Amino acid sequence: MAERRQHGRAGSAMALAGLMAGLWTGATGCTGGAAAEDAHGADPLETLHRAADALVEAGSSRTRTSMEMATGGTRVTIHGTGVYDFTHQRGRLRVLLPQDPAGRADHRPITELLSPGALFMKNRGAGVPPDKWVRVDTATISDGNLVTGGATDPFTAAEVLRGAHRAEYVGTTTLDGTRVRHYRGTADLHRAAKAASPTTRAALTAAAKGFASPRVPFDAYLDAKGRIRKLEHRFSFVNGREQSPVSVASTTCLYDFGSRANVELPPEKDIYAGRIAED
């Protein structure tokens, strides 16, 4: 049984990673306005290092995600919507996969449950019963679930900012009617892993080792309370099939802080333990 479950987890990660074979930057996913100059007193690095803590204080929020990619002249984007509980670091997303380059019909939406150390997916993989979930250990995949699920875990995304070692204040802009401060810089995944909370440290450590570069350029938009409203990451890894460098543009938008976000993880009996066919 353990061996079969191991194949299932590895297969799910490989299948999703294969879908994201070539990626591009530029995903947005949030509505914004023109930037404006604004005086600021706080040190950008200190502000960014505290961003994850500000989300925990907020408790919960709704989220929109997008992951944009391009390969061989083909550009596709994966979209997600859902809720996230920052107190317990659990989230629920409905992820829409695009039509593939071969012209196959759109995939069914994938339901994803995010939790410390694990990603649960329903409607994922040929041969998986419709009432079963696939479980992936995020510390065992090379990107730490920053890319594999087609959406970056919102809290893990925020913890990446703990590794920011270069940042500048760009100005202010408006997102969904909220005035936000825009910061741009680069984070180091090794630094982020060392500074991260215990629940995300293993995933970030895996990403630091698995990505082509531990350096992650970012654009972060924070509101007056220091909460992330929009966060753009640009990751780089090596495609295992073709050994070619791949770039990923991941965008996470957070809004409606305090929204109800009760996320229940599936019981053991509902988790699929068989092999997952690659798409």
C-alpha positions in Angstrom: 0.0 0.0 0.0 2.8 2.5 0.9 4.6 1.7 -2.4 1.4 2.3 -4.4 0.8 5.6 -2.6 4.3 6.7 -3.3 3.8 6.1 -7.0 0.6 8.1 -6.9 2.2 11.1 -5.3 5.2 11.2 -7.6 2.9 10.7 -10.6 0.7 13.6 -9.7 3.7 15.9 -9.3 5.3 14.8 -12.6 2.0 15.2 -14.5 1.5 18.7 -13.3 5.1 19.6 -13.8 4.8 18.3 -17.4 1.8 20.6 -18.0 4.0 23.5 -17.0 6.9 22.7 -19.3 7.7 26.2 -20.5 6.7 29.4 -18.7 6.8 33.1 -19.1 6.6 36.2 -16.9 3.9 38.9 -16.7 0.9 37.4 -15.0 -1.2 39.9 -13.2 -4.6 38.7 -12.0 -5.6 41.8 -10.0 -7.0 45.1 -11.1 -4.5 47.9 -10.7 -4.1 51.6 -11.4 -1.2 53.9 -12.3 1.6 54.2 -9.8 2.2 57.5 -8.0 5.0 58.8 -5.9 4.6 58.5 -2.1 6.7 59.3 0.9 7.6 56.3 3.0 9.6 55.9 6.2 9.7 52.2 6.8 12.7 50.2 5.5 11.5 48.1 2.5 13.3 44.9 3.7 11.8 45.1 7.2 8.3 45.7 5.8 8.6 42.7 3.4 10.1 40.4 6.1 7.0 41.1 8.3 4.4 40.6 5.5 3.7 36.9 6.4 3.1 37.9 10.0 0.6 40.5 8.9 -1.4 37.9 7.1 -1.5 35.7 10.2 -2.8 38.6 12.2 -5.5 39.1 9.5 -6.6 35.6 10.0 -8.0 34.7 6.6 -8.9 36.1 3.1 -10.2 35.2 -0.3 -7.6 34.7 -3.0 -7.2 34.8 -6.8 -4.2 33.1 -8.4 -2.7 32.9 -11.9 0.3 31.1 -13.3 1.3 32.2 -16.8 3.6 30.1 -19.1 4.8 30.1 -22.7 6.7 27.5 -24.7 7.4 27.1 -28.4 5.2 30.2 -29.1 2.3 28.8 -27.1 1.1 30.8 -24.1 -1.2 29.4 -21.5 -2.5 30.5 -18.1 -3.8 28.6 -15.1 -6.3 30.4 -12.9 -7.4 29.7 -9.4 -9.9 31.1 -6.9 -10.6 30.3 -3.3 -10.1 31.1 0.4 -7.1 30.8 2.8 -6.9 30.4 6.6 -3.5 32.0 7.6 -4.0 31.0 11.2 -3.9 27.3 10.4 -2.2 27.7 7.0 -4.9 25.9 5.1 -6.5 26.8 1.8 -9.1 25.7 -0.7 -8.7 26.5 -4.4 -10.7 25.8 -7.6 -8.0 25.6 -10.3 -8.9 25.9 -14.0 -6.4 24.3 -16.4 -6.3 25.7 -20.0 -6.8 23.8 -23.2 -3.6 22.1 -24.0 -1.5 22.8 -27.1 -2.8 19.6 -28.8 -6.3 21.1 -28.8 -7.9 18.7 -26.3 -11.0 19.9 -24.6 -10.6 21.9 -21.4 -9.9 19.9 -18.3 -12.4 19.6 -15.4 -11.6 22.1 -12.6 -9.3 20.7 -10.0 -10.1 21.2 -6.4 -7.0 21.7 -4.3 -6.6 21.7 -0.5 -3.5 23.4 0.7 -2.0 22.5 4.1 1.4 22.5 5.9 3.4 19.7 4.2 0.7 18.4 1.9 -1.3 19.3 -1.2 -4.6 17.4 -1.8 -6.2 17.4 -5.3 -9.5 16.1 -6.6 -10.3 15.6 -10.3 -6.6 15.1 -10.9 -5.2 12.3 -13.1 -6.6 9.6 -15.3 -7.8 6.5 -13.5 -8.4 8.3 -10.2 -12.0 7.7 -8.9 -14.0 10.9 -8.9 -14.7 10.7 -5.2 -11.0 10.3 -4.3 -8.2 12.8 -3.5 -4.6 12.6 -4.5 -2.1 13.6 -1.8 1.4 15.1 -2.6 4.0 15.7 0.1 5.2 19.2 -0.7 8.6 18.6 0.9 9.3 15.8 -1.5 8.8 17.7 -4.8 11.5 19.9 -6.2 9.6 23.2 -6.1 8.1 22.8 -2.7 4.6 23.4 -4.2 5.5 26.8 -5.4 4.7 25.6 -9.0 3.4 22.0 -9.0 -0.2 22.7 -8.1 -0.6 25.4 -10.8 -1.0 27.9 -8.0 1.5 29.1 -5.3 0.4 28.4 -1.8 -0.4 32.0 -0.5 1.3 31.6 2.9 4.4 30.0 1.3 4.5 32.8 -1.2 4.5 35.3 1.6 7.2 33.4 3.4 9.4 33.7 0.4 9.6 37.4 1.2 11.4 36.6 4.4 14.3 35.9 2.2 14.3 39.3 0.5 17.8 40.7 0.5 17.4 43.5 -2.0 14.3 45.6 -2.4 13.2 49.1 -3.4 10.1 51.1 -2.8 8.5 51.9 -6.2 5.5 54.1 -5.3 1.8 53.7 -4.7 -1.0 52.3 -6.8 -4.6 51.2 -6.4 -5.7 47.6 -6.5 -9.4 46.8 -6.3 -10.1 50.2 -4.7 -7.4 49.9 -2.1 -4.3 52.1 -2.0 -1.2 49.9 -1.8 2.6 50.4 -1.6 4.6 48.7 -4.4 7.9 47.1 -3.6 10.3 45.4 -6.1 13.2 43.2 -5.3 14.8 39.8 -5.1 14.5 37.1 -2.5 16.8 34.1 -1.8 15.1 30.8 -1.2 17.9 29.6 1.1 17.5 32.7 3.3 13.7 32.3 3.2 13.9 28.7 4.3 16.1 29.6 7.3 13.7 32.4 8.4 10.4 30.7 7.6 8.0 29.2 10.1 8.5 25.5 10.9 5.5 24.5 8.8 6.9 25.9 5.5 10.6 25.5 6.1 10.8 22.0 4.5 9.0 23.1 1.3 11.2 26.2 0.9 14.3 24.1 1.5 13.2 21.8 -1.3 12.6 24.7 -3.6 16.0 26.2 -2.8 17.6 23.0 -3.9 15.3 22.1 -6.8 15.0 25.4 -8.7 17.5 26.3 -11.3 18.3 29.4 -9.2 17.5 30.2 -5.6 17.0 33.9 -6.5 13.4 34.9 -6.9 12.5 38.3 -8.4 9.3 39.7 -7.0 6.8 42.6 -7.0 4.9 43.0 -3.8 1.9 45.3 -3.1 1.1 45.9 0.5 -1.8 47.8 2.1 -1.5 50.2 5.0 -1.6 47.3 7.5 1.3 45.6 5.8 -0.9 42.8 4.4 -0.1 41.5 0.9 -2.7 42.4 -1.6 -0.8 41.2 -4.7 2.4 39.3 -5.0 4.2 38.4 -8.2 7.0 35.8 -8.2 9.2 34.8 -11.1 10.7 31.3 -10.6 13.2 29.4 -12.6 13.7 25.6 -12.8 14.9 22.9 -15.1 12.4 20.8 -17.0 13.1 17.2 -16.1 12.0 15.8 -19.5 14.1 18.1 -21.7 16.6 19.5 -19.2 15.8 23.0 -20.4 15.4 26.1 -18.2 11.8 27.1 -17.4 10.5 30.4 -16.2 7.3 30.7 -14.2 5.3 33.9 -13.5 3.0 33.3 -10.5 0.6 35.9 -9.1 -1.3 35.7 -5.9 -4.0 38.3 -5.0 -5.5 38.5 -1.5 -8.7 40.4 -0.6 -11.8 40.3 1.7 -9.7 39.7 4.8 -11.6 38.0 7.6 -13.7 36.0 5.2 -14.9 32.6 6.4 -12.3 30.0 5.5 -13.0 26.7 7.2 -10.9 24.1 5.3 -11.4 20.5 6.2 -8.8 18.0 5.0 -10.0 14.7 3.5 -10.0 11.5 5.7 -7.4 8.8 5.0 -10.1 6.5 3.4 -10.8 9.1 0.7 -7.2 9.4 -0.4 -6.3 7.5 -3.6 -3.3 5.1 -3.1 -2.9 3.8 -6.7 -0.8 4.9 -9.6 -1.8 8.0 -11.5 -1.5 8.0 -15.3 0.3 10.9 -16.9 -1.7 13.1 -19.2 
